[in-house]
Amino acid sequence: MVAFANALGSSALFTPASLTASSSFCGCTVSHRRAPTARLSRRSFLPGRIVCEEGFNYNIYQDGKDRAKRMVDSSDRSVTVQKPLGLVLEEGQDGMVFVAEMDPEGNAADSGEINEGDILVAVSATFGEEVWSTRGVGLDRVMKSIRIRAGDFVTLVVESPETLSERKSMAAVQAENRRTEARDKFGEREVLDPVTWRSNAPKETQATYEYGDPAQAQIDEQLKEKLKAEISAPYEQNWILWVGAGVLVLVVLSVAFGITG
């Protein structure tokens, strides 16, 4: 058992635990003894856990520094912890990884800077002092990053759920501002049908001319009467032409018969 623990001693997610009953993990069983035990990190999709009930939903592409290796700056809440960390990490539904449990006697607890529920947003690169973003990458990649970190210490950058919620709101506002600026600069986007290549934009609502109840008309009564007059005018002119043509024919016939007689 000691050999098993030593073999996994460099694992990122070890926690010293006081076991008062039999506990199974990784196919091994430990009972009634204090020992460094491998606590498996796990994905959490249980709706009862408040911290990941709806996911954190922070879009990593809103911030360029979250897409590249970078140095820790003064705005980061970072802590350097010796392995084994003494943490149990879980993955939310959106791929964000958070601290589900802490061993009170573990190295992370000794630092006094990590709390249960904190979201892990960056971890140390394999070498050097830089960190890589872990926003939305999932539990497997976080575990691998911690495990392959060279040396006995790993730097974790964490955020509280409240801080992450604020960043999420700010990102949403910035995205809306960018959309507004794009509309002002380029106009509304137009979606074309992939087959006909015609616009799928909804047609503007056109006024319907109803001549029944004035309350149902979409234009005022005065304009309605004017339109009715304009619509009927060509027909009235046609009748005048027909009558005039008939009179002219009668005159021509009478003149012709009069001359003949």
One Martini backbone bead per residue (centre of mass of N, CA, C, O) as a GRO file, in nm:
protein
  261
    1MET     BB    1   0.057   0.063  -0.020
    2VAL     BB    2   0.300   0.247  -0.004
    3ALA     BB    3   0.386   0.205  -0.295
    4PHE     BB    4   0.132   0.324  -0.418
    5ALA     BB    5   0.159   0.609  -0.295
    6ASN     BB    6   0.444   0.671  -0.407
    7ALA     BB    7   0.380   0.637  -0.710
    8LEU     BB    8   0.149   0.885  -0.666
    9GLY     BB    9   0.291   1.141  -0.532
   10SER     BB   10   0.276   1.341  -0.798
   11SER     BB   11  -0.002   1.383  -0.779
   12ALA     BB   12  -0.231   1.645  -0.768
   13LEU     BB   13  -0.473   1.455  -0.610
   14PHE     BB   14  -0.387   1.454  -0.300
   15THR     BB   15  -0.505   1.332   0.028
   16PRO     BB   16  -0.502   1.347   0.346
   17ALA     BB   17  -0.666   1.089   0.545
   18SER     BB   18  -0.910   0.992   0.778
   19LEU     BB   19  -0.974   0.650   0.831
   20THR     BB   20  -1.257   0.468   0.988
   21ALA     BB   21  -1.310   0.312   0.721
   22SER     BB   22  -1.369   0.156   0.455
   23SER     BB   23  -1.192   0.231   0.138
   24SER     BB   24  -1.240   0.275  -0.211
   25PHE     BB   25  -0.969   0.289  -0.462
   26CYS     BB   26  -0.832   0.200  -0.752
   27GLY     BB   27  -0.881  -0.110  -0.640
   28CYS     BB   28  -0.835  -0.028  -0.341
   29THR     BB   29  -0.789  -0.096   0.018
   30VAL     BB   30  -0.855   0.093   0.317
   31SER     BB   31  -0.810   0.037   0.678
   32HIS     BB   32  -0.767   0.178   0.976
   33ARG     BB   33  -0.586   0.432   0.857
   34ARG     BB   34  -0.322   0.653   0.808
   35ALA     BB   35  -0.307   0.789   0.472
   36PRO     BB   36  -0.209   0.850   0.163
   37THR     BB   37  -0.476   0.912  -0.055
   38ALA     BB   38  -0.650   0.856  -0.346
   39ARG     BB   39  -0.847   1.116  -0.467
   40LEU     BB   40  -1.083   1.135  -0.685
   41SER     BB   41  -1.168   1.310  -0.928
   42ARG     BB   42  -1.481   1.471  -1.032
   43ARG     BB   43  -1.772   1.480  -1.189
   44SER     BB   44  -2.044   1.725  -1.183
   45PHE     BB   45  -2.424   1.670  -1.229
   46LEU     BB   46  -2.561   1.777  -0.976
   47PRO     BB   47  -2.830   1.980  -0.889
   48GLY     BB   48  -2.767   2.011  -0.571
   49ARG     BB   49  -2.514   2.167  -0.653
   50ILE     BB   50  -2.468   2.498  -0.649
   51VAL     BB   51  -2.190   2.564  -0.794
   52CYS     BB   52  -2.307   2.372  -1.069
   53GLU     BB   53  -2.603   2.400  -1.165
   54GLU     BB   54  -2.547   2.623  -1.424
   55GLY     BB   55  -2.283   2.713  -1.439
   56PHE     BB   56  -2.050   2.963  -1.540
   57ASN     BB   57  -2.036   3.073  -1.839
   58TYR     BB   58  -1.741   3.157  -1.941
   59ASN     BB   59  -1.598   3.329  -2.197
   60ILE     BB   60  -1.269   3.297  -2.299
   61TYR     BB   61  -1.284   3.488  -2.570
   62GLN     BB   62  -1.299   3.775  -2.422
   63ASP     BB   63  -0.990   3.706  -2.333
   64GLY     BB   64  -0.671   3.694  -2.446
   65LYS     BB   65  -0.509   3.591  -2.186
   66ASP     BB   66  -0.682   3.307  -2.184
   67ARG     BB   67  -0.509   3.185  -2.459
   68ALA     BB   68  -0.227   3.209  -2.301
   69LYS     BB   69   0.074   3.221  -2.193
   70ARG     BB   70   0.145   3.353  -1.862
   71MET     BB   71   0.174   3.575  -1.619
   72VAL     BB   72   0.142   3.663  -1.308
   73ASP     BB   73  -0.063   3.903  -1.166
   74SER     BB   74  -0.204   4.131  -0.944
   75SER     BB   75  -0.511   4.035  -1.021
   76ASP     BB   76  -0.437   3.767  -0.913
   77ARG     BB   77  -0.537   3.465  -0.740
   78SER     BB   78  -0.257   3.322  -0.603
   79VAL     BB   79  -0.106   2.987  -0.541
   80THR     BB   80   0.154   2.799  -0.388
   81VAL     BB   81   0.170   2.441  -0.399
   82GLN     BB   82   0.235   2.147  -0.257
   83LYS     BB   83   0.293   1.832  -0.315
   84PRO     BB   84   0.024   1.736  -0.217
   85LEU     BB   85  -0.267   1.926  -0.211
   86GLY     BB   86  -0.558   1.843  -0.083
   87LEU     BB   87  -0.769   1.798  -0.328
   88VAL     BB   88  -1.103   1.822  -0.471
   89LEU     BB   89  -1.206   1.801  -0.798
   90GLU     BB   90  -1.451   1.951  -1.017
   91GLU     BB   91  -1.687   1.933  -1.289
   92GLY     BB   92  -1.871   2.114  -1.471
   93GLN     BB   93  -2.091   2.143  -1.738
   94ASP     BB   94  -1.875   2.372  -1.874
   95GLY     BB   95  -1.563   2.281  -1.775
   96MET     BB   96  -1.535   2.383  -1.502
   97VAL     BB   97  -1.309   2.400  -1.225
   98PHE     BB   98  -1.348   2.297  -0.879
   99VAL     BB   99  -1.360   2.312  -0.533
  100ALA     BB  100  -1.503   2.060  -0.339
  101GLU     BB  101  -1.250   1.976  -0.152
  102MET     BB  102  -1.076   1.981   0.175
  103ASP     BB  103  -0.800   1.912   0.351
  104PRO     BB  104  -0.723   2.027   0.666
  105GLU     BB  105  -0.412   1.884   0.633
  106GLY     BB  106  -0.335   2.013   0.380
  107ASN     BB  107  -0.159   2.224   0.175
  108ALA     BB  108  -0.392   2.410   0.089
  109ALA     BB  109  -0.493   2.474   0.377
  110ASP     BB  110  -0.221   2.597   0.480
  111SER     BB  111  -0.231   2.855   0.298
  112GLY     BB  112  -0.526   3.010   0.324
  113GLU     BB  113  -0.623   3.071  -0.010
  114ILE     BB  114  -0.832   2.832  -0.020
  115ASN     BB  115  -1.165   2.747  -0.120
  116GLU     BB  116  -1.453   2.621  -0.125
  117GLY     BB  117  -1.565   2.685  -0.467
  118ASP     BB  118  -1.336   2.750  -0.618
  119ILE     BB  119  -1.206   2.855  -0.926
  120LEU     BB  120  -1.012   2.718  -1.177
  121VAL     BB  121  -0.814   2.928  -1.418
  122ALA     BB  122  -0.506   2.837  -1.345
  123VAL     BB  123  -0.187   2.684  -1.430
  124SER     BB  124   0.099   2.558  -1.447
  125ALA     BB  125   0.341   2.504  -1.629
  126THR     BB  126   0.571   2.272  -1.678
  127PHE     BB  127   0.757   2.526  -1.708
  128GLY     BB  128   0.817   2.770  -1.510
  129GLU     BB  129   0.607   3.075  -1.432
  130GLU     BB  130   0.384   3.011  -1.598
  131VAL     BB  131   0.040   3.014  -1.715
  132TRP     BB  132  -0.260   2.834  -1.777
  133SER     BB  133  -0.558   2.811  -1.891
  134THR     BB  134  -0.883   2.650  -1.749
  135ARG     BB  135  -1.117   2.748  -1.915
  136GLY     BB  136  -1.323   2.489  -2.012
  137VAL     BB  137  -1.122   2.216  -2.029
  138GLY     BB  138  -1.145   2.033  -1.793
  139LEU     BB  139  -1.038   1.783  -1.580
  140ASP     BB  140  -0.821   1.624  -1.736
  141ARG     BB  141  -0.632   1.865  -1.805
  142VAL     BB  142  -0.583   1.959  -1.520
  143MET     BB  143  -0.457   1.702  -1.408
  144LYS     BB  144  -0.226   1.687  -1.611
  145SER     BB  145  -0.094   1.961  -1.549
  146ILE     BB  146  -0.027   1.894  -1.253
  147ARG     BB  147   0.128   1.625  -1.290
  148ILE     BB  148   0.356   1.746  -1.510
  149ARG     BB  149   0.474   1.924  -1.318
  150ALA     BB  150   0.763   2.050  -1.240
  151GLY     BB  151   0.809   1.952  -0.941
  152ASP     BB  152   0.658   2.029  -0.608
  153PHE     BB  153   0.524   2.286  -0.739
  154VAL     BB  154   0.207   2.471  -0.776
  155THR     BB  155   0.022   2.706  -0.958
  156LEU     BB  156  -0.279   2.872  -0.857
  157VAL     BB  157  -0.570   3.011  -1.014
  158VAL     BB  158  -0.834   3.182  -0.852
  159GLU     BB  159  -1.199   3.207  -0.816
  160SER     BB  160  -1.478   3.329  -0.726
  161PRO     BB  161  -1.806   3.314  -0.802
  162GLU     BB  162  -1.845   3.622  -0.786
  163THR     BB  163  -1.619   3.708  -0.977
  164LEU     BB  164  -1.715   3.543  -1.221
  165SER     BB  165  -1.989   3.682  -1.246
  166GLU     BB  166  -1.876   3.962  -1.310
  167ARG     BB  167  -1.720   3.880  -1.566
  168LYS     BB  168  -1.965   3.778  -1.716
  169SER     BB  169  -2.117   4.048  -1.724
  170MET     BB  170  -1.895   4.211  -1.866
  171ALA     BB  171  -1.882   4.033  -2.120
  172ALA     BB  172  -2.175   4.085  -2.209
  173VAL     BB  173  -2.149   4.391  -2.243
  174GLN     BB  174  -1.917   4.389  -2.448
  175ALA     BB  175  -2.065   4.224  -2.664
  176GLU     BB  176  -2.297   4.427  -2.706
  177ASN     BB  177  -2.118   4.663  -2.791
  178ARG     BB  178  -2.001   4.526  -3.042
  179ARG     BB  179  -2.270   4.486  -3.187
  180THR     BB  180  -2.349   4.783  -3.201
  181GLU     BB  181  -2.102   4.882  -3.358
  182ALA     BB  182  -2.147   4.697  -3.604
  183ARG     BB  183  -2.427   4.808  -3.682
  184ASP     BB  184  -2.336   5.105  -3.719
  185LYS     BB  185  -2.116   5.034  -3.942
  186PHE     BB  186  -2.273   4.780  -4.122
  187GLY     BB  187  -2.529   4.696  -4.019
  188GLU     BB  188  -2.748   4.472  -4.072
  189ARG     BB  189  -2.761   4.156  -4.097
  190GLU     BB  190  -2.770   3.921  -4.379
  191VAL     BB  191  -2.956   3.636  -4.453
  192LEU     BB  192  -2.904   3.370  -4.670
  193ASP     BB  193  -3.015   3.147  -4.876
  194PRO     BB  194  -2.846   2.856  -4.970
  195VAL     BB  195  -3.015   2.820  -5.244
  196THR     BB  196  -3.124   3.120  -5.349
  197TRP     BB  197  -2.974   3.377  -5.228
  198ARG     BB  198  -3.184   3.498  -5.037
  199SER     BB  199  -3.340   3.677  -4.824
  200ASN     BB  200  -3.448   3.610  -4.471
  201ALA     BB  201  -3.567   3.862  -4.412
  202PRO     BB  202  -3.813   4.020  -4.284
  203LYS     BB  203  -4.075   4.175  -4.385
  204GLU     BB  204  -4.223   4.453  -4.398
  205THR     BB  205  -4.486   4.597  -4.271
  206GLN     BB  206  -4.788   4.639  -4.429
  207ALA     BB  207  -5.043   4.815  -4.515
  208THR     BB  208  -5.389   4.774  -4.464
  209TYR     BB  209  -5.685   4.818  -4.656
  210GLU     BB  210  -5.968   4.904  -4.482
  211TYR     BB  211  -6.343   4.947  -4.536
  212GLY     BB  212  -6.465   4.922  -4.268
  213ASP     BB  213  -6.378   4.942  -3.975
  214PRO     BB  214  -6.193   5.201  -3.857
  215ALA     BB  215  -6.057   5.047  -3.613
  216GLN     BB  216  -5.905   4.837  -3.827
  217ALA     BB  217  -5.743   5.043  -3.942
  218GLN     BB  218  -5.394   5.151  -4.032
  219ILE     BB  219  -5.527   5.411  -4.134
  220ASP     BB  220  -5.648   5.695  -4.184
  221GLU     BB  221  -5.942   5.821  -4.307
  222GLN     BB  222  -5.837   6.034  -4.502
  223LEU     BB  223  -5.641   5.851  -4.661
  224LYS     BB  224  -5.851   5.646  -4.746
  225GLU     BB  225  -6.025   5.834  -4.924
  226LYS     BB  226  -5.800   5.911  -5.115
  227LEU     BB  227  -5.742   5.625  -5.219
  228LYS     BB  228  -6.025   5.567  -5.328
  229ALA     BB  229  -6.024   5.794  -5.537
  230GLU     BB  230  -5.771   5.698  -5.693
  231ILE     BB  231  -5.880   5.415  -5.764
  232SER     BB  232  -6.160   5.518  -5.910
  233ALA     BB  233  -6.072   5.721  -6.132
  234PRO     BB  234  -6.007   5.540  -6.382
  235TYR     BB  235  -6.298   5.429  -6.411
  236GLU     BB  236  -6.439   5.700  -6.460
  237GLN     BB  237  -6.279   5.770  -6.714
  238ASN     BB  238  -6.374   5.529  -6.884
  239TRP     BB  239  -6.676   5.602  -6.895
  240ILE     BB  240  -6.640   5.867  -7.041
  241LEU     BB  241  -6.514   5.747  -7.292
  242TRP     BB  242  -6.747   5.562  -7.372
  243VAL     BB  243  -6.961   5.783  -7.401
  244GLY     BB  244  -6.811   5.957  -7.604
  245ALA     BB  245  -6.785   5.736  -7.820
  246GLY     BB  246  -7.090   5.690  -7.860
  247VAL     BB  247  -7.164   5.976  -7.951
  248LEU     BB  248  -6.973   5.983  -8.193
  249VAL     BB  249  -7.102   5.750  -8.346
  250LEU     BB  250  -7.384   5.874  -8.375
  251VAL     BB  251  -7.300   6.124  -8.532
  252VAL     BB  252  -7.172   5.979  -8.770
  253LEU     BB  253  -7.426   5.820  -8.855
  254SER     BB  254  -7.617   6.057  -8.896
  255VAL     BB  255  -7.450   6.197  -9.110
  256ALA     BB  256  -7.437   5.965  -9.309
  257PHE     BB  257  -7.745   5.925  -9.349
  258GLY     BB  258  -7.808   6.218  -9.430
  259ILE     BB  259  -7.635   6.221  -9.685
  260THR     BB  260  -7.765   5.976  -9.822
  261GLY     BB  261  -8.067   6.091  -9.811
   0.00000   0.00000   0.00000
